[in-house]
Amino acid sequence: MTRLQGLAASRGTALGRARVRLPHVQDVGEKRITAAAVEQELERLHRATDAARAEMRELRTRLQGALPAEVGEFLDLHAMLLDDPELLSALDELVRSKRYSASHALRVQRDRLAQVFEGMEDAYLKSRLDDLDHVIGRIHSFLHKRTTTVKGLAGEILVCENVAPSELAQLQSQGVVGIISSAGSVLSHSAILARSLHMPLVVGASAVLQKVSDGDVLIVDGASGEIVLDPGPADLRQYRARQRELAREQRELGRLRGKPTRTVDGVEITLLANAESAEDVLQAHALGARGLGLYRTEFLFLQRNQLPNEDEQFRIYRDTVLGMSGRPVTIRTLDLGADKADRTGLVMGSEENPALGLRGVRLSLAKPKVSDTQLRAILRASGYGPVRILIPMLTTREEIMAVRRRLSRLAALLRNEGHEVADNIQVGAMIEVPAAAFALDTFIDQVDFLSIGTNDLVQYLLAADRNNEAVSELYSPLHPAVLRLLAHVIDTAQRNETPVAVCGEIAGDARMTAMLLALGLTEFSLHPGTLLEVRRAIRALDLGTLRGQAAQLLAARDRRGIERWIAGTALD
């Protein structure tokens, strides 16, 4: 029996045989084909590309609603790369003029593009090489697909260097019960998706590829990051006990579906849901969410060649409002930027730093016709139930005032056209830029509610790209600066009697619940799949006690001090 240690990325335990996948290297030697074989080789290449494209489309459709929005964007980016005319024409040219085999053409074109990516100074754009490798790898795998498929993934634990977000749901459907990777980050998109799928995942287990062989029996614990190789009788007993504990936990969570979200000292806490699909809306309704705190609209604009018109958007927003049966629906206006996959030409494709570029409300104000179409659709949907409008990436008072003027004008036009539009639709600001957080008192009189987007706020505040593994240790919501800024925003909102929620990933992490309550938060907006866990955490906590401990929390000087505070509340 050997014990290995990695980083806990997605809770759950699994027992199974190891399926080792060594790092993917396309070591394809140069191979020339005859002139007579060119057309046949091109047909092979095109069939493989079509198959990869169809697989991506099917996967995106099947996972709609199960995916966190950011992971969906990765799939959209991969789909866009598969449609890139420059990539496809370059491959064809290598086969026609150089008479390379399809496999070798893929390798040559990959290496050409890799030189471009590696020469970029921007770490975010440089990281796009991983996406290129995933796409090239998909085409390559279809080129060499055999009639006999890989046998028996069911009951196995995948051991690999890394796993792409797009692979996870497929692996789960094939029966993989857990994943261990030698690289990766607990904050990666793959980790986020694994948590949504309840797939046990341990990352950063550096020695695992050297220690584990195909067929070895493993126990993986996604809560502690521990891996047991060749478990003994005591390990198996402990595993079975843990499984019984998890089953009991799931039964207990199920009983919380109809229960109130109330602290031990009787304070009601509002749980709203994040959503982007009809499935999300259905789940949020069934689990007793008090409404939708964040309805993402980007999926309407991605993986398509034309912008959605007003009627198409209206029908989707209307059905979402009807689906929540009178509970408020918060629709976030378009949050696209150059870091998102887009085929319509709406966003710039060549911004040097897309995270700091023309995105969110900036793009909406720069593209008034697109913005007006969306706002008209949202206003029309307000006739069917309570709707709130959330403005992303806000930084200035002028931006929110410009949006409000546009809404007033469009509402008047729609009423003149005979449409029913609700009176006094609430307009909120998404606080995800540090400047907006620090200067909140300069524009809070112009908003009806606030939603803190901690995913972006943390990376902007700490200057650490959340998708860059090299700085993953720096990207953490458990930084004194993050907590103090959250406390400032919540306090400013409460002094101005403005409702405020957190809609970033930490809202759905039950380990963070006590911390957020101590900072004064009373509204959470989270993925429906985490709602019951957070409700259970809230029902076990005393809000008065936590508020009394807030000063101690905010006095913490480093991440370790904050973690000690969190651990202490778990022991109380």
C-alpha positions in Angstrom: 0.0 0.0 0.0 1.3 3.4 -1.0 -0.2 6.8 -0.3 0.2 9.7 -2.7 -0.9 13.3 -2.2 -2.5 15.8 -4.6 -4.7 18.8 -4.3 -8.4 18.3 -3.5 -10.3 19.7 -6.5 -13.8 18.0 -6.5 -15.3 16.2 -3.5 -16.2 12.5 -3.5 -14.4 9.2 -3.2 -13.9 6.5 -5.7 -12.5 3.0 -5.8 -11.4 1.5 -9.1 -8.7 0.3 -11.4 -6.3 2.8 -12.9 -6.4 3.7 -16.5 -3.2 5.5 -17.2 -3.0 8.0 -20.0 0.5 9.3 -20.6 1.1 12.9 -21.7 -0.2 13.4 -25.2 2.6 14.0 -27.6 1.9 13.9 -31.3 5.2 12.4 -32.4 4.3 12.0 -36.0 7.2 11.5 -38.4 7.4 13.1 -41.8 5.4 11.1 -44.3 4.8 11.9 -47.9 2.1 10.7 -50.1 1.9 10.2 -53.9 0.1 12.7 -56.1 -2.6 10.2 -56.8 -3.3 9.9 -53.1 -3.8 13.6 -52.4 -7.5 13.8 -52.9 -8.1 10.7 -50.8 -5.9 12.1 -48.0 -7.8 15.4 -48.1 -11.0 13.5 -47.8 -9.7 11.7 -44.7 -8.7 15.0 -43.2 -12.0 16.6 -43.9 -14.0 13.6 -42.5 -11.9 13.8 -39.3 -12.5 17.5 -39.0 -16.2 17.1 -39.6 -16.4 14.3 -37.0 -14.6 16.5 -34.4 -16.9 19.4 -35.2 -20.0 17.2 -34.9 -18.7 15.8 -31.6 -18.2 19.3 -30.2 -21.7 20.4 -31.3 -23.3 17.3 -29.7 -21.3 17.8 -26.5 -22.2 21.5 -26.2 -25.9 20.7 -26.7 -25.9 17.8 -24.3 -24.1 19.8 -21.6 -26.2 22.9 -21.9 -27.3 23.7 -18.3 -24.7 21.4 -16.7 -21.8 23.6 -17.6 -20.7 26.6 -15.7 -20.7 29.4 -18.3 -16.9 29.8 -18.4 -16.4 26.1 -19.2 -19.0 26.4 -22.0 -16.9 29.2 -23.4 -14.0 26.8 -23.7 -16.1 24.5 -25.8 -17.3 27.4 -27.9 -13.7 28.4 -28.5 -12.7 24.9 -29.6 -15.7 24.8 -32.0 -14.6 28.1 -33.4 -11.0 26.8 -34.0 -12.5 23.9 -35.9 -14.2 26.3 -38.2 -11.2 28.6 -38.6 -10.7 29.0 -42.4 -7.0 29.9 -42.0 -6.3 26.7 -40.0 -8.2 24.5 -42.5 -6.8 26.1 -45.6 -3.3 25.8 -44.3 -3.8 22.1 -43.6 -5.2 21.6 -47.2 -2.2 23.4 -48.6 0.3 21.2 -46.8 -1.3 18.1 -48.2 -1.7 19.5 -51.7 1.7 21.3 -52.2 4.0 19.4 -49.8 2.2 16.1 -50.2 2.3 15.6 -46.5 0.1 12.9 -44.9 -2.9 14.4 -43.0 -1.3 13.5 -39.6 2.0 15.1 -40.5 0.2 18.2 -41.8 -1.5 18.5 -38.5 1.8 18.3 -36.7 3.5 20.9 -38.9 0.6 23.4 -38.7 0.4 22.9 -34.9 4.1 23.6 -34.6 3.8 26.7 -36.8 1.0 28.1 -34.6 2.8 27.1 -31.4 5.7 29.4 -32.3 3.3 32.3 -32.7 1.6 31.6 -29.3 4.9 31.0 -27.5 6.2 34.4 -28.8 3.3 36.3 -27.2 4.1 38.2 -24.1 0.5 38.1 -22.8 0.2 35.0 -20.5 -3.6 34.7 -21.2 -3.1 34.6 -25.0 -0.1 32.3 -24.6 -2.3 29.8 -22.7 -4.5 29.5 -25.8 -1.9 27.0 -27.1 -3.6 24.4 -24.8 -6.9 25.0 -26.7 -5.1 24.6 -30.0 -3.6 21.3 -28.8 -7.0 20.0 -27.7 -8.5 20.8 -31.1 -5.6 19.3 -33.1 -5.7 16.3 -30.9 -9.4 15.7 -31.6 -8.8 15.8 -35.3 -5.8 13.5 -35.0 -7.8 11.0 -32.9 -10.6 10.8 -35.6 -8.0 10.4 -38.3 -6.7 7.2 -36.6 -10.0 6.0 -35.1 -10.1 2.2 -35.2 -13.3 0.1 -35.5 -12.6 -1.4 -32.1 -13.1 1.2 -29.3 -11.1 1.3 -26.0 -12.5 -1.4 -23.8 -13.9 -0.9 -20.3 -13.7 2.5 -18.8 -16.5 1.7 -16.5 -15.3 1.5 -12.9 -11.9 3.0 -13.7 -10.0 6.0 -12.4 -8.3 8.0 -15.1 -4.7 8.9 -14.3 -3.3 11.5 -16.6 -1.2 14.7 -16.9 -4.3 16.9 -17.4 -7.9 16.7 -18.4 -9.8 19.1 -20.7 -13.2 20.5 -19.6 -14.7 19.1 -22.8 -13.6 15.6 -21.9 -15.2 15.3 -18.4 -18.8 14.6 -19.2 -17.8 12.1 -21.8 -15.6 10.3 -19.4 -18.4 10.2 -16.8 -20.8 8.8 -19.3 -18.3 6.1 -20.2 -18.2 5.1 -16.5 -15.0 6.8 -15.2 -15.5 7.1 -11.5 -12.7 9.5 -10.7 -9.8 11.4 -12.1 -6.2 12.1 -10.9 -4.0 14.5 -12.8 -0.3 15.2 -12.3 -0.8 18.9 -13.3 -3.8 21.2 -13.1 -5.3 23.6 -10.6 -8.2 23.5 -8.2 -9.4 26.8 -9.8 -9.2 25.5 -13.4 -12.3 25.2 -15.6 -11.9 21.4 -15.4 -12.1 21.5 -11.6 -15.2 23.8 -11.8 -16.9 21.4 -14.1 -15.9 18.4 -12.1 -17.6 19.9 -9.1 -20.7 20.6 -11.1 -20.8 16.9 -12.3 -19.9 15.6 -8.8 -16.9 13.8 -10.2 -14.1 13.1 -7.7 -11.0 14.9 -8.9 -7.5 15.3 -7.5 -5.0 17.6 -9.3 -1.3 18.4 -8.9 -0.4 14.8 -7.9 3.1 15.2 -9.3 4.3 11.6 -8.8 1.2 9.8 -9.9 2.4 9.0 -13.5 5.6 7.5 -12.1 4.0 5.4 -9.4 0.7 4.1 -10.9 0.4 1.6 -13.7 -2.6 0.4 -15.8 -4.8 -1.9 -13.8 -3.5 -0.9 -10.3 -6.3 -0.6 -7.7 -6.8 2.9 -6.4 -8.8 4.8 -3.9 -9.1 8.6 -4.6 -10.5 11.1 -2.1 -11.5 14.3 -3.8 -12.1 16.0 -0.5 -8.6 15.5 1.0 -6.5 15.0 -2.1 -5.3 11.6 -0.9 -4.7 8.7 -3.3 -4.2 5.2 -1.9 -2.4 2.8 -4.3 -3.1 -1.0 -3.7 -5.4 -0.4 -0.6 -5.3 -2.9 2.2 -8.3 -4.2 4.3 -8.3 -1.2 6.6 -8.3 1.2 3.7 -11.2 -0.6 2.1 -13.2 -0.5 5.4 -12.5 3.2 5.6 -13.6 3.7 2.0 -16.9 1.9 2.6 -17.5 4.0 5.7 -16.9 7.1 3.7 -19.3 6.0 1.0 -22.0 5.4 3.6 -21.3 8.8 5.1 -21.7 10.4 1.6 -24.9 8.5 0.9 -26.3 9.7 4.2 -25.3 13.2 3.4 -27.1 13.1 0.1 -30.3 11.8 1.7 -30.0 14.6 4.3 -29.6 17.2 1.5 -32.6 15.8 -0.3 -34.7 16.5 2.8 -33.7 20.1 2.6 -35.5 20.8 -0.7 -38.5 22.3 1.0 -36.9 23.7 4.1 -36.3 27.4 4.8 -32.9 28.9 4.5 -32.6 30.2 8.1 -29.7 30.5 10.5 -29.8 28.9 14.0 -30.7 32.3 15.5 -33.7 32.7 13.1 -32.3 35.0 10.4 -33.7 34.3 6.8 -30.9 34.2 4.2 -31.9 34.5 0.5 -30.6 31.9 -1.9 -30.9 32.8 -5.6 -29.7 30.7 -8.5 -27.3 31.3 -11.4 -28.7 30.0 -14.7 -28.2 30.0 -18.4 -30.6 27.3 -19.6 -34.1 25.9 -19.2 -32.6 23.0 -17.2 -31.0 25.4 -14.8 -34.3 27.2 -14.3 -36.2 24.0 -13.7 -33.6 22.8 -11.1 -33.6 26.2 -9.4 -37.4 26.2 -9.1 -37.5 22.6 -7.8 -34.8 23.3 -5.1 -36.6 26.3 -3.8 -34.4 29.1 -5.0 -36.0 32.5 -4.2 -35.3 33.6 -7.8 -32.6 33.9 -10.4 -29.8 36.2 -9.2 -27.9 35.8 -12.5 -29.3 34.7 -15.8 -26.4 34.7 -18.4 -27.3 35.6 -21.9 -24.0 34.9 -23.7 -25.1 31.5 -24.8 -27.5 33.1 -27.2 -24.6 34.8 -29.1 -22.0 32.0 -29.2 -21.5 29.3 -31.8 -23.5 31.0 -34.4 -22.9 33.2 -37.5 -25.7 35.7 -37.0 -26.7 37.8 -34.0 -30.0 36.7 -32.3 -32.9 39.0 -33.2 -35.3 40.6 -30.7 -38.1 38.0 -31.0 -35.7 35.1 -30.5 -34.3 36.7 -27.4 -37.7 37.7 -26.1 -39.1 34.2 -26.3 -36.2 32.8 -24.3 -36.3 35.6 -21.6 -40.1 35.2 -21.4 -40.0 31.5 -21.0 -37.4 31.9 -18.3 -39.6 34.4 -16.4 -42.6 32.1 -16.7 -40.5 29.2 -15.5 -39.8 30.9 -12.2 -43.5 31.3 -11.5 -43.4 34.8 -10.1 -40.0 34.7 -8.5 -37.7 37.5 -9.7 -35.4 36.8 -12.7 -32.2 38.9 -12.9 -31.0 39.0 -16.5 -27.5 40.1 -17.1 -26.9 42.0 -20.3 -24.4 40.7 -22.7 -21.0 40.0 -21.2 -18.9 39.2 -24.3 -15.4 40.3 -25.0 -12.4 39.2 -27.1 -11.8 36.4 -24.6 -15.0 34.7 -25.7 -15.6 32.7 -28.8 -17.7 34.7 -31.3 -18.3 34.1 -35.0 -20.6 37.1 -35.6 -17.9 39.7 -35.7 -19.4 41.5 -32.7 -16.3 41.5 -30.6 -12.7 42.4 -31.5 -10.5 39.4 -32.1 -7.1 41.0 -31.7 -7.2 42.8 -28.3 -3.8 42.4 -26.6 -5.4 42.0 -23.2 -9.0 41.0 -23.6 -9.7 40.8 -19.9 -9.1 44.5 -19.7 -10.7 45.4 -23.1 -14.0 46.1 -24.8 -16.3 43.7 -22.8 -19.5 43.9 -20.7 -21.2 47.2 -20.6 -18.4 48.8 -22.6 -19.2 46.6 -25.6 -23.0 47.3 -25.1 -22.4 51.1 -25.2 -20.1 50.7 -28.2 -22.7 48.6 -30.1 -25.9 50.5 -29.4 -28.0 48.6 -32.0 -27.1 45.2 -30.5 -27.7 46.5 -27.0 -31.1 48.1 -27.9 -32.2 44.8 -29.4 -31.4 42.9 -26.2 -32.8 45.5 -23.9 -36.1 45.6 -25.9 -36.4 41.8 -25.6 -35.8 42.0 -21.8 -38.3 44.8 -21.4 -41.0 42.9 -23.3 -40.3 39.8 -21.1 -41.0 42.0 -18.0 -44.7 41.9 -18.9 -44.8 38.3 -17.9 -43.3 38.5 -14.4 -40.7 40.3 -12.2 -37.5 41.0 -14.1 -34.3 42.8 -13.0 -31.5 43.9 -15.3 -27.9 43.4 -14.2 -25.1 45.5 -15.9 -21.7 43.7 -16.1 -18.2 45.3 -16.0 -19.5 48.6 -14.7 -16.8 51.1 -13.6 -18.3 54.6 -13.8 -21.4 56.5 -12.9 -21.7 57.7 -16.5 -22.1 54.0 -17.7 -25.1 53.2 -15.5 -26.7 56.5 -16.3 -26.3 55.9 -20.0 -28.0 52.5 -19.6 -30.8 54.0 -17.6 -31.5 56.6 -20.3 -31.5 54.0 -23.0 -34.0 51.8 -20.9 -36.4 54.7 -20.4 -36.4 55.6 -24.1 -36.9 51.9 -25.2 -39.6 51.3 -22.6 -41.5 54.3 -24.0 -41.2 53.2 -27.5 -42.4 49.6 -26.7 -45.5 51.0 -24.9 -46.3 53.1 -27.9 -46.0 50.0 -30.0 -48.6 48.2 -27.8 -46.2 46.0 -25.7 -46.8 45.5 -22.0 -43.7 46.6 -20.1 -43.5 46.5 -16.3 -43.2 49.8 -14.3 -40.0 50.6 -12.4 -37.8 47.7 -13.5 -34.9 47.4 -11.1 -31.4 48.0 -12.6 -28.3 46.6 -10.8 -24.6 46.8 -11.1 -22.2 43.9 -11.2 -19.2 44.7 -9.0 -16.3 42.9 -10.5 -13.8 45.8 -11.2 -11.9 47.1 -8.1 -12.5 50.7 -9.2 -16.3 50.1 -9.0 -15.9 48.6 -5.6 -13.8 51.4 -4.2 -15.9 54.2 -5.8 -19.3 52.5 -5.1 -20.6 55.5 -3.1 -20.3 57.7 -6.3 -23.0 55.8 -8.2 -24.9 53.6 -5.7 -27.8 56.1 -5.9 -28.2 55.1 -9.5 -28.7 51.3 -8.9 -31.4 49.3 -7.2 -29.3 46.3 -6.3 -25.7 45.0 -6.5 -24.2 41.7 -7.4 -20.5 41.0 -6.6 -18.8 38.9 -9.3 -16.0 37.5 -7.2 -14.4 35.4 -10.0 -13.3 38.5 -12.0 -13.0 40.8 -8.9 -10.4 38.5 -7.4 -8.2 38.2 -10.5 -8.4 42.0 -11.2 -7.6 42.8 -7.5 -4.7 40.4 -7.2 -3.4 40.8 -10.8 -3.5 37.0 -11.2 -5.1 35.3 -14.2 -7.4 32.6 -12.9 -6.7 30.5 -16.0 -3.0 30.6 -15.6 -1.6 27.6 -13.6 1.7 29.4 -13.1 0.0 31.9 -10.8 -2.8 29.7 -9.4 -1.4 30.0 -5.9 -1.8 33.7 -6.1 -5.4 33.6 -7.3 -7.4 33.0 -4.2 -10.5 34.7 -2.6 -8.8 34.0 0.8 -6.6 37.0 0.6 -7.0 39.8 3.1 -7.4 42.4 0.4 -10.3 40.4 -1.1 -12.1 40.1 2.2 -11.7 43.7 3.1 -13.0 44.8 -0.3 -16.0 42.5 0.0 -16.7 43.9 3.5 -16.5 47.4 2.1 -19.0 46.7 -0.7 -21.4 44.9 1.6 -21.2 47.6 4.2 -21.7 50.4 1.7 -24.7 48.6 0.2 -26.3 48.1 3.6 -25.7 51.7 4.7 -27.5 52.8 1.5 -30.3 50.2 1.9 -29.3 48.5 -1.4 -29.7 44.7 -1.7 -26.4 43.0 -2.4 -25.6 39.4 -3.4 -22.4 37.5 -4.3 -22.7 35.6 -7.5 -19.2 34.3 -8.0 -18.1 30.7 -7.4 -17.4 31.3 -3.7 -21.2 31.8 -3.1 -21.7 28.1 -4.0 -18.8 26.8 -1.8 -20.3 25.7 1.5 -16.8 26.1 3.1 -17.0 29.8 2.4 -20.5 30.3 3.8 -19.6 31.2 7.4 -17.0 33.7 6.1 -19.6 35.5 3.8 -22.2 35.6 6.5 -19.6 37.1 8.9 -18.9 39.8 6.3 -22.6 40.8 6.4 -23.9 39.0 3.3 -27.5 37.9 3.4 -28.0 37.1 -0.3 -26.2 34.3 -2.3 -26.5 33.6 -6.0 -25.1 30.2 -6.9 -25.2 27.3 -9.2 -28.4 25.2 -8.5 -26.3 22.1 -7.9 -24.7 23.7 -4.8 -27.9 25.2 -3.4 -28.7 22.4 -0.9 -25.2 22.2 0.5 -25.1 26.0 1.2 -28.6 25.8 2.7 -27.4 23.1 5.1 -24.4 25.2 6.0 -26.5 28.2 6.8 -29.0 26.3 8.9 -26.1 25.1 11.1 -24.7 28.6 11.7 -25.5 31.4 14.2 -25.4 34.7 12.4 -25.0 36.8 15.6 -21.9 34.8 16.6 -20.4 35.1 13.2 -20.9 38.8 13.0 -19.2 39.1 16.4 -16.2 37.3 14.9 -16.0 39.5 11.8 -13.3 41.8 13.2 -11.1 38.9 13.9 -11.6 37.6 10.4 -10.8 41.0 8.8 -7.7 41.4 11.0 -6.1 38.2 9.5 -2.8 39.1 7.8 -2.5 36.2 5.4 -4.4 33.3 3.7 -3.3 30.9 6.5 -4.9 33.2 9.1 -8.2 33.3 7.1 -8.1 29.5 6.7 -7.7 29.1 10.5 -10.7 31.4 11.1 -12.8 29.3 8.7 -11.6 26.0 10.3 -12.5 27.5 13.7 -16.1 28.2 12.7 -16.4 24.7 11.5 -15.4 23.4 14.9 -17.8 25.7 16.8 
